[in-house]
């Protein structure tokens, strides 16, 4: 699965790891994350992420 990087702070969302602290289970593809999810480091919205 494709990793996505926050264009604002550089945080990388890795689908294999997910974001368990914010309710995103490991194995969750980026396009399956709810639209109200935000970057855990800077609060950027999903449209501020680009595929790596």
PQR file with spaces between the fields and no chain letter, atoms N, CA, C, O and H, PARSE charges and radii, in Angstrom:
ATOM       1  N    UNK     1       0.834   -1.195    0.000 -0.4000 1.5000
ATOM       2  CA   UNK     1       0.000    0.000    0.000 -0.0000 2.0000
ATOM       3  C    UNK     1       0.874    1.252    0.000  0.5500 1.7000
ATOM       4  O    UNK     1       1.977    1.267    0.545 -0.5500 1.4000
ATOM       5  N    UNK     2       0.352    2.282   -0.619 -0.4000 1.5000
ATOM       6  CA   UNK     2       1.084    3.533   -0.788 -0.0000 2.0000
ATOM       7  C    UNK     2       1.122    4.340    0.501  0.5500 1.7000
ATOM       8  O    UNK     2       0.114    4.467    1.197 -0.5500 1.4000
ATOM       9  H    UNK     2      -0.544    2.270   -1.062  0.4000 1.0000
ATOM      10  N    UNK     3       2.293    4.883    0.813 -0.4000 1.5000
ATOM      11  CA   UNK     3       2.444    5.796    1.934 -0.0000 2.0000
ATOM      12  C    UNK     3       2.127    7.213    1.442  0.5500 1.7000
ATOM      13  O    UNK     3       2.319    7.528    0.268 -0.5500 1.4000
ATOM      14  H    UNK     3       3.112    4.779    0.248  0.4000 1.0000
ATOM      15  N    UNK     4       1.645    8.050    2.341 -0.4000 1.5000
ATOM      16  CA   UNK     4       1.314    9.437    2.013 -0.0000 2.0000
ATOM      17  C    UNK     4       2.039   10.365    2.971  0.5500 1.7000
ATOM      18  O    UNK     4       2.152   10.088    4.165 -0.5500 1.4000
ATOM      19  H    UNK     4       1.488    7.794    3.295  0.4000 1.0000
ATOM      20  N    UNK     5       2.537   11.494    2.416 -0.4000 1.5000
ATOM      21  CA   UNK     5       3.289   12.457    3.210 -0.0000 2.0000
ATOM      22  C    UNK     5       2.529   13.765    3.332  0.5500 1.7000
ATOM      23  O    UNK     5       1.970   14.264    2.357 -0.5500 1.4000
ATOM      24  H    UNK     5       2.445   11.719    1.446  0.4000 1.0000
ATOM      25  N    UNK     6       2.514   14.316    4.541 -0.4000 1.5000
ATOM      26  CA   UNK     6       1.911   15.620    4.772 -0.0000 2.0000
ATOM      27  C    UNK     6       2.775   16.686    4.104  0.5500 1.7000
ATOM      28  O    UNK     6       3.978   16.767    4.352 -0.5500 1.4000
ATOM      29  H    UNK     6       2.969   13.910    5.334  0.4000 1.0000
ATOM      30  N    UNK     7       2.153   17.500    3.257 -0.4000 1.5000
ATOM      31  CA   UNK     7       2.893   18.553    2.548 -0.0000 2.0000
ATOM      32  C    UNK     7       3.318   19.685    3.477  0.5500 1.7000
ATOM      33  O    UNK     7       4.200   20.471    3.132 -0.5500 1.4000
ATOM      34  H    UNK     7       1.175   17.435    3.055  0.4000 1.0000
ATOM      35  N    UNK     8       2.701   19.775    4.646 -0.4000 1.5000
ATOM      36  CA   UNK     8       3.001   20.877    5.556 -0.0000 2.0000
ATOM      37  C    UNK     8       4.108   20.563    6.552  0.5500 1.7000
ATOM      38  O    UNK     8       4.948   21.419    6.828 -0.5500 1.4000
ATOM      39  H    UNK     8       1.984   19.137    4.926  0.4000 1.0000
ATOM      40  N    UNK     9       4.123   19.330    7.105 -0.4000 1.5000
ATOM      41  CA   UNK     9       5.110   19.038    8.157 -0.0000 2.0000
ATOM      42  C    UNK     9       5.999   17.831    7.868  0.5500 1.7000
ATOM      43  O    UNK     9       6.983   17.613    8.575 -0.5500 1.4000
ATOM      44  H    UNK     9       3.440   18.635    6.880  0.4000 1.0000
ATOM      45  N    UNK    10       5.669   17.041    6.838 -0.4000 1.5000
ATOM      46  CA   UNK    10       6.512   15.903    6.496 -0.0000 2.0000
ATOM      47  C    UNK    10       6.121   14.593    7.150  0.5500 1.7000
ATOM      48  O    UNK    10       6.771   13.575    6.910 -0.5500 1.4000
ATOM      49  H    UNK    10       4.870   17.219    6.263  0.4000 1.0000
ATOM      50  N    UNK    11       5.060   14.585    7.982 -0.4000 1.5000
ATOM      51  CA   UNK    11       4.586   13.339    8.578 -0.0000 2.0000
ATOM      52  C    UNK    11       4.228   12.350    7.476  0.5500 1.7000
ATOM      53  O    UNK    11       3.597   12.722    6.487 -0.5500 1.4000
ATOM      54  H    UNK    11       4.532   15.412    8.177  0.4000 1.0000
ATOM      55  N    UNK    12       4.629   11.094    7.644 -0.4000 1.5000
ATOM      56  CA   UNK    12       4.315   10.063    6.657 -0.0000 2.0000
ATOM      57  C    UNK    12       3.295    9.097    7.247  0.5500 1.7000
ATOM      58  O    UNK    12       3.530    8.466    8.277 -0.5500 1.4000
ATOM      59  H    UNK    12       5.142   10.792    8.448  0.4000 1.0000
ATOM      60  N    UNK    13       2.145    8.999    6.558 -0.4000 1.5000
ATOM      61  CA   UNK    13       1.139    8.007    6.937 -0.0000 2.0000
ATOM      62  C    UNK    13       1.511    6.697    6.270  0.5500 1.7000
ATOM      63  O    UNK    13       1.557    6.603    5.044 -0.5500 1.4000
ATOM      64  H    UNK    13       1.954    9.511    5.721  0.4000 1.0000
ATOM      65  N    UNK    14       1.775    5.686    7.087 -0.4000 1.5000
ATOM      66  CA   UNK    14       2.123    4.348    6.611 -0.0000 2.0000
ATOM      67  C    UNK    14       0.930    3.440    6.862  0.5500 1.7000
ATOM      68  O    UNK    14       0.611    3.154    8.016 -0.5500 1.4000
ATOM      69  H    UNK    14       1.738    5.762    8.083  0.4000 1.0000
ATOM      70  N    UNK    15       0.247    2.969    5.785 -0.4000 1.5000
ATOM      71  CA   UNK    15      -0.930    2.118    5.967 -0.0000 2.0000
ATOM      72  C    UNK    15      -0.661    0.864    6.795  0.5500 1.7000
ATOM      73  O    UNK    15      -1.561    0.378    7.480 -0.5500 1.4000
ATOM      74  H    UNK    15       0.506    3.202    4.847  0.4000 1.0000
ATOM      75  N    UNK    16       0.544    0.339    6.746 -0.4000 1.5000
ATOM      76  CA   UNK    16       0.868   -0.857    7.514 -0.0000 2.0000
ATOM      77  C    UNK    16       0.805   -0.579    9.020  0.5500 1.7000
ATOM      78  O    UNK    16       0.505   -1.478    9.807 -0.5500 1.4000
ATOM      79  H    UNK    16       1.275    0.734    6.189  0.4000 1.0000
ATOM      80  N    UNK    17       1.087    0.665    9.419 -0.4000 1.5000
ATOM      81  CA   UNK    17       1.071    1.048   10.831 -0.0000 2.0000
ATOM      82  C    UNK    17      -0.242    1.709   11.233  0.5500 1.7000
ATOM      83  O    UNK    17      -0.649    1.628   12.392 -0.5500 1.4000
ATOM      84  H    UNK    17       1.330    1.395    8.780  0.4000 1.0000
ATOM      85  N    UNK    18      -0.907    2.362   10.283 -0.4000 1.5000
ATOM      86  CA   UNK    18      -2.119    3.104   10.589 -0.0000 2.0000
ATOM      87  C    UNK    18      -1.826    4.278   11.504  0.5500 1.7000
ATOM      88  O    UNK    18      -0.708    4.793   11.525 -0.5500 1.4000
ATOM      89  H    UNK    18      -0.577    2.427    9.342  0.4000 1.0000
ATOM      90  N    UNK    19      -2.822    4.697   12.254 -0.4000 1.5000
ATOM      91  CA   UNK    19      -2.688    5.768   13.244 -0.0000 2.0000
ATOM      92  C    UNK    19      -3.560    5.374   14.433  0.5500 1.7000
ATOM      93  O    UNK    19      -4.578    6.012   14.702 -0.5500 1.4000
ATOM      94  H    UNK    19      -3.730    4.279   12.237  0.4000 1.0000
ATOM      95  N    UNK    20      -3.149    4.302   15.155 -0.4000 1.5000
ATOM      96  CA   UNK    20      -3.986    3.762   16.233 -0.0000 2.0000
ATOM      97  C    UNK    20      -4.365    4.774   17.312  0.5500 1.7000
ATOM      98  O    UNK    20      -5.449    4.686   17.887 -0.5500 1.4000
ATOM      99  H    UNK    20      -2.322    3.784   14.936  0.4000 1.0000
ATOM     100  N    UNK    21      -3.483    5.733   17.591 -0.4000 1.5000
ATOM     101  CA   UNK    21      -3.773    6.733   18.616 -0.0000 2.0000
ATOM     102  C    UNK    21      -4.983    7.589   18.243  0.5500 1.7000
ATOM     103  O    UNK    21      -5.630    8.181   19.107 -0.5500 1.4000
ATOM     104  H    UNK    21      -2.602    5.804   17.124  0.4000 1.0000
ATOM     105  N    UNK    22      -5.278    7.644   16.935 -0.4000 1.5000
ATOM     106  CA   UNK    22      -6.403    8.455   16.453 -0.0000 2.0000
ATOM     107  C    UNK    22      -7.482    7.604   15.785  0.5500 1.7000
ATOM     108  O    UNK    22      -8.261    8.105   14.974 -0.5500 1.4000
ATOM     109  H    UNK    22      -4.752    7.163   16.234  0.4000 1.0000
ATOM     110  N    UNK    23      -7.523    6.326   16.126 -0.4000 1.5000
ATOM     111  CA   UNK    23      -8.611    5.468   15.688 -0.0000 2.0000
ATOM     112  C    UNK    23      -8.466    4.833   14.322  0.5500 1.7000
ATOM     113  O    UNK    23      -9.427    4.271   13.797 -0.5500 1.4000
ATOM     114  H    UNK    23      -6.890    5.919   16.785  0.4000 1.0000
ATOM     115  N    UNK    24      -7.265    4.913   13.729 -0.4000 1.5000
ATOM     116  CA   UNK    24      -7.048    4.320   12.409 -0.0000 2.0000
ATOM     117  C    UNK    24      -6.239    3.033   12.592  0.5500 1.7000
ATOM     118  O    UNK    24      -5.071    3.075   12.979 -0.5500 1.4000
ATOM     119  H    UNK    24      -6.484    5.369   14.155  0.4000 1.0000
ATOM     120  N    UNK    25      -6.861    1.906   12.314 -0.4000 1.5000
ATOM     121  CA   UNK    25      -6.237    0.604   12.546 -0.0000 2.0000
ATOM     122  C    UNK    25      -5.124    0.331   11.541  0.5500 1.7000
ATOM     123  O    UNK    25      -5.188    0.801   10.405 -0.5500 1.4000
ATOM     124  H    UNK    25      -7.810    1.872   11.999  0.4000 1.0000
ATOM     125  N    UNK    26      -4.092   -0.431   11.953 -0.4000 1.5000
ATOM     126  CA   UNK    26      -3.076   -0.874   10.994 -0.0000 2.0000
ATOM     127  C    UNK    26      -3.743   -1.608    9.831  0.5500 1.7000
ATOM     128  O    UNK    26      -4.703   -2.355   10.020 -0.5500 1.4000
ATOM     129  H    UNK    26      -4.040   -0.813   12.875  0.4000 1.0000
ATOM     130  N    UNK    27      -3.219   -1.382    8.629 -0.4000 1.5000
ATOM     131  CA   UNK    27      -3.773   -2.007    7.437 -0.0000 2.0000
ATOM     132  C    UNK    27      -4.822   -1.151    6.740  0.5500 1.7000
ATOM     133  O    UNK    27      -5.403   -1.582    5.744 -0.5500 1.4000
ATOM     134  H    UNK    27      -2.439   -0.775    8.476  0.4000 1.0000
ATOM     135  N    UNK    28      -5.078    0.064    7.250 -0.4000 1.5000
ATOM     136  CA   UNK    28      -6.072    0.948    6.647 -0.0000 2.0000
ATOM     137  C    UNK    28      -5.435    1.784    5.543  0.5500 1.7000
ATOM     138  O    UNK    28      -4.517    2.565    5.796 -0.5500 1.4000
ATOM     139  H    UNK    28      -4.606    0.415    8.059  0.4000 1.0000
ATOM     140  N    UNK    29      -5.928    1.615    4.317 -0.4000 1.5000
ATOM     141  CA   UNK    29      -5.432    2.404    3.184 -0.0000 2.0000
ATOM     142  C    UNK    29      -5.794    3.875    3.386  0.5500 1.7000
ATOM     143  O    UNK    29      -6.793    4.195    4.030 -0.5500 1.4000
ATOM     144  H    UNK    29      -6.674    0.981    4.112  0.4000 1.0000
ATOM     145  N    UNK    30      -4.972    4.763    2.831 -0.4000 1.5000
ATOM     146  CA   UNK    30      -5.195    6.200    3.006 -0.0000 2.0000
ATOM     147  C    UNK    30      -6.586    6.614    2.525  0.5500 1.7000
ATOM     148  O    UNK    30      -7.252    7.415    3.181 -0.5500 1.4000
ATOM     149  H    UNK    30      -4.160    4.503    2.308  0.4000 1.0000
ATOM     150  N    UNK    31      -7.025    6.081    1.393 -0.4000 1.5000
ATOM     151  CA   UNK    31      -8.340    6.475    0.865 -0.0000 2.0000
ATOM     152  C    UNK    31      -9.501    5.958    1.709  0.5500 1.7000
ATOM     153  O    UNK    31     -10.638    6.394    1.532 -0.5500 1.4000
ATOM     154  H    UNK    31      -6.484    5.431    0.860  0.4000 1.0000
ATOM     155  N    UNK    32      -9.219    5.021    2.635 -0.4000 1.5000
ATOM     156  CA   UNK    32     -10.258    4.502    3.526 -0.0000 2.0000
ATOM     157  C    UNK    32     -10.338    5.245    4.870  0.5500 1.7000
ATOM     158  O    UNK    32     -11.222    4.974    5.683 -0.5500 1.4000
ATOM     159  H    UNK    32      -8.295    4.666    2.779  0.4000 1.0000
ATOM     160  N    UNK    33      -9.415    6.172    5.091 -0.4000 1.5000
ATOM     161  CA   UNK    33      -9.438    6.973    6.322 -0.0000 2.0000
ATOM     162  C    UNK    33     -10.608    7.953    6.217  0.5500 1.7000
ATOM     163  O    UNK    33     -10.832    8.525    5.150 -0.5500 1.4000
ATOM     164  H    UNK    33      -8.697    6.392    4.431  0.4000 1.0000
ATOM     165  N    UNK    34     -11.360    8.158    7.307 -0.4000 1.5000
ATOM     166  CA   UNK    34     -12.461    9.134    7.268 -0.0000 2.0000
ATOM     167  C    UNK    34     -11.969   10.527    6.849  0.5500 1.7000
ATOM     168  O    UNK    34     -10.841   10.917    7.150 -0.5500 1.4000
ATOM     169  H    UNK    34     -11.179    7.694    8.174  0.4000 1.0000
ATOM     170  N    UNK    35     -12.831   11.262    6.156 -0.4000 1.5000
ATOM     171  CA   UNK    35     -12.453   12.587    5.645 -0.0000 2.0000
ATOM     172  C    UNK    35     -12.176   13.601    6.749  0.5500 1.7000
ATOM     173  O    UNK    35     -11.534   14.621    6.497 -0.5500 1.4000
ATOM     174  H    UNK    35     -13.748   10.945    5.911  0.4000 1.0000
ATOM     175  N    UNK    36     -12.648   13.340    7.974 -0.4000 1.5000
ATOM     176  CA   UNK    36     -12.404   14.297    9.057 -0.0000 2.0000
ATOM     177  C    UNK    36     -11.101   14.014    9.820  0.5500 1.7000
ATOM     178  O    UNK    36     -10.780   14.714   10.781 -0.5500 1.4000
ATOM     179  H    UNK    36     -13.169   12.512    8.179  0.4000 1.0000
ATOM     180  N    UNK    37     -10.353   12.987    9.389 -0.4000 1.5000
ATOM     181  CA   UNK    37      -9.042   12.699    9.996 -0.0000 2.0000
ATOM     182  C    UNK    37      -8.086   13.830    9.641  0.5500 1.7000
ATOM     183  O    UNK    37      -8.167   14.397    8.551 -0.5500 1.4000
ATOM     184  H    UNK    37     -10.614   12.419    8.608  0.4000 1.0000
ATOM     185  N    UNK    38      -7.182   14.158   10.560 -0.4000 1.5000
ATOM     186  CA   UNK    38      -6.168   15.186   10.316 -0.0000 2.0000
ATOM     187  C    UNK    38      -4.789   14.652   10.695  0.5500 1.7000
ATOM     188  O    UNK    38      -4.670   13.689   11.453 -0.5500 1.4000
ATOM     189  H    UNK    38      -7.117   13.697   11.445  0.4000 1.0000
ATOM     190  N    UNK    39      -3.770   15.279   10.166 -0.4000 1.5000
ATOM     191  CA   UNK    39      -2.388   14.911   10.469 -0.0000 2.0000
ATOM     192  C    UNK    39      -2.178   14.957   11.978  0.5500 1.7000
ATOM     193  O    UNK    39      -2.492   15.963   12.614 -0.5500 1.4000
ATOM     194  H    UNK    39      -3.867   16.061    9.550  0.4000 1.0000
ATOM     195  N    UNK    40      -1.647   13.874   12.562 -0.4000 1.5000
ATOM     196  CA   UNK    40      -1.452   13.860   14.018 -0.0000 2.0000
ATOM     197  C    UNK    40      -0.369   14.819   14.511  0.5500 1.7000
ATOM     198  O    UNK    40      -0.294   15.098   15.708 -0.5500 1.4000
ATOM     199  H    UNK    40      -1.392   13.056   12.045  0.4000 1.0000
ATOM     200  N    UNK    41       0.468   15.324   13.606 -0.4000 1.5000
ATOM     201  CA   UNK    41       1.519   16.247   14.035 -0.0000 2.0000
ATOM     202  C    UNK    41       1.120   17.712   13.906  0.5500 1.7000
ATOM     203  O    UNK    41       1.374   18.509   14.809 -0.5500 1.4000
ATOM     204  H    UNK    41       0.407   15.097   12.634  0.4000 1.0000
ATOM     205  N    UNK    42       0.491   18.070   12.777 -0.4000 1.5000
ATOM     206  CA   UNK    42       0.222   19.494   12.553 -0.0000 2.0000
ATOM     207  C    UNK    42      -1.249   19.833   12.338  0.5500 1.7000
ATOM     208  O    UNK    42      -1.605   21.009   12.263 -0.5500 1.4000
ATOM     209  H    UNK    42       0.285   17.422   12.043  0.4000 1.0000
ATOM     210  N    UNK    43      -2.114   18.815   12.237 -0.4000 1.5000
ATOM     211  CA   UNK    43      -3.533   19.081   12.078 -0.0000 2.0000
ATOM     212  C    UNK    43      -3.990   19.344   10.652  0.5500 1.7000
ATOM     213  O    UNK    43      -5.128   19.757   10.432 -0.5500 1.4000
ATOM     214  H    UNK    43      -1.825   17.860   12.298  0.4000 1.0000
ATOM     215  N    UNK    44      -3.111   19.108    9.678 -0.4000 1.5000
ATOM     216  CA   UNK    44      -3.483   19.311    8.271 -0.0000 2.0000
ATOM     217  C    UNK    44      -4.545   18.303    7.851  0.5500 1.7000
ATOM     218  O    UNK    44      -4.571   17.176    8.345 -0.5500 1.4000
ATOM     219  H    UNK    44      -2.186   18.773    9.857  0.4000 1.0000
ATOM     220  N    UNK    45      -5.420   18.714    6.937 -0.4000 1.5000
ATOM     221  CA   UNK    45      -6.464   17.830    6.429 -0.0000 2.0000
ATOM     222  C    UNK    45      -5.900   16.894    5.378  0.5500 1.7000
ATOM     223  O    UNK    45      -4.787   17.086    4.886 -0.5500 1.4000
ATOM     224  H    UNK    45      -5.398   19.630    6.536  0.4000 1.0000
ATOM     225  N    UNK    46      -6.697   15.857    5.032 -0.4000 1.5000
ATOM     226  CA   UNK    46      -6.244   14.822    4.087 -0.0000 2.0000
ATOM     227  C    UNK    46      -5.824   15.392    2.727  0.5500 1.7000
ATOM     228  O    UNK    46      -4.951   14.828    2.067 -0.5500 1.4000
ATOM     229  H    UNK    46      -7.601   15.701    5.431  0.4000 1.0000
ATOM     230  N    UNK    47      -6.439   16.506    2.301 -0.4000 1.5000
ATOM     231  CA   UNK    47      -6.089   17.066    0.990 -0.0000 2.0000
ATOM     232  C    UNK    47      -4.719   17.728    0.979  0.5500 1.7000
ATOM     233  O    UNK    47      -4.264   18.188   -0.068 -0.5500 1.4000
ATOM     234  H    UNK    47      -7.148   16.964    2.837  0.4000 1.0000
ATOM     235  N    UNK    48      -4.056   17.782    2.131 -0.4000 1.5000
ATOM     236  CA   UNK    48      -2.689   18.295    2.208 -0.0000 2.0000
ATOM     237  C    UNK    48      -1.642   17.187    2.172  0.5500 1.7000
ATOM     238  O    UNK    48      -0.472   17.429    2.467 -0.5500 1.4000
ATOM     239  H    UNK    48      -4.426   17.408    2.981  0.4000 1.0000
ATOM     240  N    UNK    49      -2.055   15.974    1.812 -0.4000 1.5000
ATOM     241  CA   UNK    49      -1.145   14.826    1.724 -0.0000 2.0000
ATOM     242  C    UNK    49      -0.919   14.452    0.272  0.5500 1.7000
ATOM     243  O    UNK    49      -1.810   14.592   -0.566 -0.5500 1.4000
ATOM     244  H    UNK    49      -3.006   15.777    1.572  0.4000 1.0000
ATOM     245  N    UNK    50       0.289   13.972   -0.016 -0.4000 1.5000
ATOM     246  CA   UNK    50       0.648   13.508   -1.358 -0.0000 2.0000
ATOM     247  C    UNK    50       1.231   12.107   -1.267  0.5500 1.7000
ATOM     248  O    UNK    50       1.919   11.781   -0.299 -0.5500 1.4000
ATOM     249  H    UNK    50       1.012   13.858    0.665  0.4000 1.0000
ATOM     250  N    UNK    51       0.957   11.269   -2.279 -0.4000 1.5000
ATOM     251  CA   UNK    51       1.528    9.914   -2.271 -0.0000 2.0000
ATOM     252  C    UNK    51       3.042    9.950   -2.426  0.5500 1.7000
ATOM     253  O    UNK    51       3.592   10.810   -3.114 -0.5500 1.4000
ATOM     254  H    UNK    51       0.398   11.534   -3.064  0.4000 1.0000
ATOM     255  N    UNK    52       3.701    9.003   -1.775 -0.4000 1.5000
ATOM     256  CA   UNK    52       5.163    8.879   -1.906 -0.0000 2.0000
ATOM     257  C    UNK    52       5.485    7.840   -2.968  0.5500 1.7000
ATOM     258  O    UNK    52       6.656    7.578   -3.240 -0.5500 1.4000
ATOM     259  H    UNK    52       3.254    8.305   -1.216  0.4000 1.0000
